[in-house]
Amino acid sequence: GGFNIGQPRKGLKTVRTFSKPELPGTAFFKCDVHPWMRAWVGIFDHPFFDVTGDDGSFTISGLPPGTYELEAWHEKLGTKIAKVNLKAGETTTVNFTFKR
């Protein structure tokens, strides 16, 4: 199930706990009154993620050497996945292109 909670008064916090594990995955939050107020929240069991800047750039630091699948997600344009092979001390650039 989801949550439908009013905005708390200034300074108050509302805390809710998911009834089942959500890792990894996404959670969608929306306002029933204001349709433009919505958000997707990524839920991870690791610290290796980023949100793109206005220009689409992102940086993920601190990954140990190894082979990974890097996933880029767009709410309307879907998901792109790239396989990345990281070597110790190297920086790797990955470009994703989304088309409408």
Secondary structure, DSSP 8 states (H G I E B T S, - for coil): ---------TT-------SS---SEEEEEE-SS-TT-EEEEEE-SSS------TTS--------SEEEEEEEEETTTEEEEEEEEE-TT-----------
